[in-house]
Amino acid sequence: MKVAVVGATGLVGTRMLQVLAERHFPVDELIPVASEKSVGKKINFAGREWTVVSADDAIKAKPALALFSAGGSTSAALAPRFAEAGIRVVDNSSQWRMDPTKKLVVPEINGDVLTAEDYIIANPNCSTIQMVMALAPLHGAFTIKRVVVSTYQSVTGAGYRAINQMNAERQGLSWGEYEAKFPHPIDQNILPHIDVFEDNGYTKEEMKMLNETRKILRDDSIALTSTTVRVPVQGGHSEAVNVEFAKPFTLEEVRSLLASMPGVTVLDDPSNNVYPMPLDAWGKDDVYVGRIRRDFSIENGLNFWCVSDNLRKGAATNAVQIAELLLEKGFIA
């Protein structure tokens, strides 16, 4: 099995390599791909050194699978070329997510949508993945009418430059003395701004959460509004989620459904200060859910808090799980 990782030297790309190794995905030959300036560099994977190559050379090598995490413009240019060469692409950018001809997959929720005809498969947004992992079993039981979500997203979601900015600020460097990723300082600060603002006043990140949730849960009737926020945390996204259901529920039913959902761990014992935090999720694959409580302001309302490692289940792990599903279905070999 030949496997290409496009964007292999980036933050998510390195996590993809880590997860491939951890989950013992059958990689006989790794084809790491990065920008021209990185071609020729060496990376370590599975006890061996591998040389970074160009996209053209990767396509010529005919891998069965290519995991992409190199940005939307790169994916727009390269993913169709890989697919035309018969290579299955799992893409982590936003490029293909809302394309009606492409599947948007969280394997635990809608892995059944994958067919032999799917050569470009979209990996959802990190903040969407962790939220729908908790919402999916609840939607199946009680039918979601409306969701209000506020996110508290780690700087790792914005790449190496964002981490470097926060570290530079923590070392006492002044604004302008370092290469900034964000339009304002992030250390000791909170930015209600992720991705670019659209004409409706929402950011692209906020609109992704609406559109992707509807597509993954296969229900365009779900109303959802979000505020996405960047916080000075090194790893792990957190979300405060408020849900209005069409049907009544008990908290015992909610906890049972969440606890039985593969990939979800319930941490909910507030009397003992047990609730999910980014430190709990860092380096792990589960979505952690807690602070489960009824919203008394509306009928059939629920509040919960969820946390996940955005680089793993929010990106790399979900992509590798899609690859595992392709392998299981016999679409790659």
C-alpha positions in Angstrom: 0.0 0.0 0.0 1.4 3.4 -1.1 0.0 6.3 0.9 0.7 10.0 0.1 0.4 12.7 2.7 0.1 16.1 1.1 1.1 18.8 3.5 3.3 16.3 5.4 5.4 19.0 7.1 2.5 21.0 8.4 0.8 20.9 11.8 -2.0 18.6 10.8 0.1 16.7 8.3 2.6 15.6 11.1 -0.4 14.5 13.2 -1.7 12.5 10.2 1.6 10.6 10.1 1.5 10.1 13.9 -2.1 8.7 13.7 -1.3 6.5 10.7 1.5 4.9 12.8 -0.5 4.7 16.0 -3.4 3.0 14.3 -1.2 0.6 12.4 -2.6 1.7 9.0 -1.0 -0.6 6.4 1.5 1.9 4.9 4.1 0.0 2.9 5.4 3.0 1.2 5.0 6.6 2.4 5.0 9.4 -0.1 5.3 12.7 1.8 4.4 15.8 -0.2 5.0 19.4 0.6 5.7 22.7 -1.0 8.7 23.1 -3.4 10.9 24.6 -0.6 10.5 21.4 1.4 11.2 19.0 -1.5 14.2 16.8 -0.6 13.8 17.1 3.1 13.7 14.0 5.2 10.9 13.0 7.6 10.7 10.0 9.9 7.8 7.6 9.8 7.5 4.0 11.1 11.2 3.8 11.9 12.4 4.9 8.5 13.4 8.1 6.7 11.3 9.2 3.8 12.1 12.0 1.3 9.6 14.8 0.7 8.6 14.9 -3.0 6.6 17.2 -5.3 3.0 16.6 -6.1 3.9 15.7 -9.6 6.2 12.9 -8.4 3.6 11.7 -5.9 1.0 11.3 -8.7 3.5 9.4 -10.8 4.1 7.0 -7.9 0.4 6.0 -8.0 -0.5 5.7 -4.4 -3.8 4.1 -3.5 -4.6 7.0 -1.1 -3.7 10.6 -0.5 -4.4 12.4 2.7 -4.5 16.2 2.1 -3.9 18.9 4.6 -2.3 21.7 2.6 -5.1 24.4 2.3 -8.0 25.0 0.1 -6.2 26.5 -2.9 -3.7 23.6 -3.0 -6.5 21.1 -2.7 -8.5 22.8 -5.5 -5.5 22.6 -7.8 -4.2 19.1 -6.9 -7.0 16.9 -5.6 -8.7 16.5 -9.0 -5.4 15.6 -10.5 -4.8 12.9 -7.9 -8.4 11.6 -8.4 -8.1 11.5 -12.2 -5.0 9.3 -11.7 -7.2 6.9 -9.7 -6.0 7.9 -6.3 -8.5 8.3 -3.4 -8.2 11.7 -1.8 -9.3 12.5 1.8 -9.1 16.3 2.0 -8.9 18.3 5.3 -9.5 21.7 3.7 -12.8 23.5 3.3 -12.5 23.3 -0.5 -14.9 20.3 -1.1 -17.0 20.2 2.0 -20.1 21.8 0.6 -19.7 20.5 -3.0 -22.9 18.5 -3.6 -20.9 15.9 -5.5 -18.5 15.2 -2.6 -19.2 13.4 0.6 -18.5 15.0 4.0 -17.8 12.3 6.4 -17.5 11.6 10.1 -17.2 7.8 10.1 -19.1 7.1 13.3 -22.1 9.2 12.0 -22.4 8.9 8.2 -19.7 6.5 7.0 -22.4 4.6 5.1 -22.5 7.4 2.4 -19.2 6.4 1.0 -19.3 4.5 -2.4 -16.8 3.2 -4.9 -17.4 6.3 -7.0 -16.0 8.6 -4.3 -12.5 9.7 -5.2 -12.4 13.1 -3.3 -13.9 12.8 0.2 -14.1 15.9 2.5 -13.0 15.9 6.1 -15.2 18.3 8.1 -14.2 21.4 10.0 -12.6 20.6 13.4 -15.2 22.5 15.5 -18.1 20.9 13.5 -16.7 17.3 14.0 -16.6 17.4 17.8 -20.1 19.0 18.0 -21.8 16.6 15.7 -20.2 13.6 17.5 -22.3 14.7 20.5 -25.3 15.9 18.6 -25.8 12.8 16.3 -27.1 10.3 18.9 -29.3 13.0 20.5 -30.7 14.1 17.1 -31.7 10.5 16.4 -33.6 10.2 19.6 -35.1 13.7 20.1 -34.9 15.6 16.8 -32.9 18.8 16.9 -34.8 22.0 16.2 -32.2 24.6 17.0 -28.5 24.8 18.2 -26.7 27.8 19.7 -23.0 27.2 20.0 -20.1 29.3 21.2 -16.6 27.9 20.5 -13.3 28.5 22.4 -10.7 27.4 19.9 -7.0 26.7 20.4 -4.3 28.5 18.5 -3.2 25.2 17.0 -6.3 25.5 14.8 -4.5 28.3 13.0 -1.2 26.5 12.4 2.5 26.9 13.4 2.5 30.7 12.9 -0.3 31.1 15.4 1.6 29.0 18.0 4.7 31.1 17.4 2.8 34.3 17.8 1.4 33.3 21.2 4.8 32.0 22.4 6.5 35.2 21.2 4.0 37.3 23.2 4.5 35.1 26.3 8.2 35.7 26.0 7.6 39.5 26.2 8.0 40.5 22.6 6.0 43.6 21.6 3.5 43.8 18.8 5.5 44.2 15.5 8.6 42.3 16.8 7.3 39.0 15.5 5.4 37.6 12.5 1.8 37.7 13.6 -0.9 35.3 12.5 -3.8 37.1 14.1 -4.8 40.8 13.7 -4.4 41.4 17.4 -2.3 39.9 20.3 -3.6 36.5 21.4 -1.8 35.9 24.7 -3.9 37.3 27.6 -6.6 38.0 25.0 -9.6 36.5 23.3 -10.5 37.1 19.6 -14.1 36.7 18.5 -12.9 36.2 15.0 -12.0 32.9 13.2 -11.6 32.9 9.4 -12.8 35.9 7.3 -15.9 37.9 7.9 -18.7 37.5 5.4 -21.3 40.1 4.3 -23.9 38.8 6.8 -21.6 39.6 9.7 -20.7 36.0 10.4 -17.3 34.5 9.8 -16.7 31.7 7.4 -16.0 29.4 10.4 -19.4 30.2 11.8 -21.2 29.5 8.6 -19.2 26.2 8.2 -20.7 25.0 11.5 -24.2 25.5 10.2 -23.8 24.2 6.7 -21.6 21.2 7.6 -23.8 20.1 10.5 -26.8 20.0 8.2 -24.9 18.0 5.6 -23.4 15.5 8.1 -26.7 14.9 10.0 -28.6 14.9 6.7 -31.2 17.4 7.9 -31.5 20.8 6.4 -34.2 21.8 8.8 -31.7 22.2 11.7 -31.4 25.8 12.7 -28.0 26.7 14.1 -26.2 29.9 15.0 -22.6 30.1 16.3 -20.0 32.5 17.6 -16.5 31.2 17.1 -13.7 32.5 19.3 -9.9 32.1 19.4 -8.5 31.6 22.9 -4.8 31.5 24.2 -4.8 27.7 24.6 -2.1 25.5 23.0 -4.3 22.5 22.1 -7.9 21.5 22.2 -11.1 23.2 21.2 -14.0 23.7 23.7 -17.6 24.4 22.9 -20.7 25.5 24.9 -23.7 24.0 23.1 -27.3 24.8 23.6 -29.9 22.6 21.9 -33.6 22.8 21.5 -35.3 19.4 20.7 -38.7 18.6 19.2 -39.2 15.8 21.7 -39.0 15.6 25.5 -36.0 13.9 27.1 -34.6 13.0 30.5 -31.0 13.8 31.5 -30.5 10.1 32.1 -31.4 9.3 28.5 -29.0 12.0 27.3 -26.1 10.7 29.3 -26.8 7.2 28.3 -26.9 8.1 24.6 -23.7 10.1 24.8 -21.9 7.4 26.8 -22.9 4.7 24.2 -21.7 6.8 21.2 -18.4 5.5 19.9 -15.7 8.1 20.3 -17.5 10.1 23.0 -16.5 10.1 26.7 -18.8 11.6 29.3 -17.0 13.5 32.1 -19.9 14.9 34.1 -19.6 15.1 37.8 -19.6 18.8 38.7 -20.0 18.2 42.4 -16.5 16.9 42.3 -15.2 19.4 39.7 -15.2 16.8 37.0 -15.9 18.3 33.5 -14.0 18.3 30.2 -11.1 20.6 29.7 -8.6 21.0 26.9 -5.9 19.3 29.0 -8.1 16.2 29.2 -8.4 16.0 25.4 -4.8 16.9 24.4 -3.3 14.0 22.5 -6.4 11.9 22.6 -9.0 11.0 20.0 -12.3 11.1 21.9 -14.8 14.0 22.2 -15.3 14.7 25.9 -18.8 15.9 27.0 -19.9 17.3 30.4 -21.8 20.1 32.2 -24.9 18.3 30.9 -28.0 20.1 32.2 -31.5 21.2 31.2 -32.1 24.6 29.8 -35.1 25.8 31.8 -35.7 28.8 29.6 -37.2 26.8 26.8 -39.2 23.6 26.4 -37.0 20.6 25.6 -33.8 22.6 26.0 -30.4 21.2 26.8 -26.9 22.6 27.6 -23.6 20.8 27.4 -19.9 21.5 27.1 -17.7 19.5 24.8 -13.9 19.4 24.3 -11.7 17.6 21.7 -8.2 17.7 20.4 -8.7 19.7 17.2 -5.6 18.3 15.5 -6.6 14.7 16.1 -10.4 13.9 16.0 -10.9 17.4 14.6 -8.6 16.7 11.7 -6.0 13.9 11.4 -7.7 11.1 13.2 -11.0 11.6 11.4 -9.1 11.6 8.1 -7.4 8.3 9.0 -10.7 6.8 10.1 -12.1 7.7 6.7 -9.1 5.9 5.1 -9.8 2.9 7.3 -13.4 2.8 6.1 -12.2 2.9 2.5 -9.9 0.0 3.3 -12.7 -1.9 5.0 -15.1 -1.4 2.1 -12.4 -2.6 -0.3 -12.1 0.7 -2.2 -8.3 0.9 -1.6 -5.9 -2.0 -1.4 
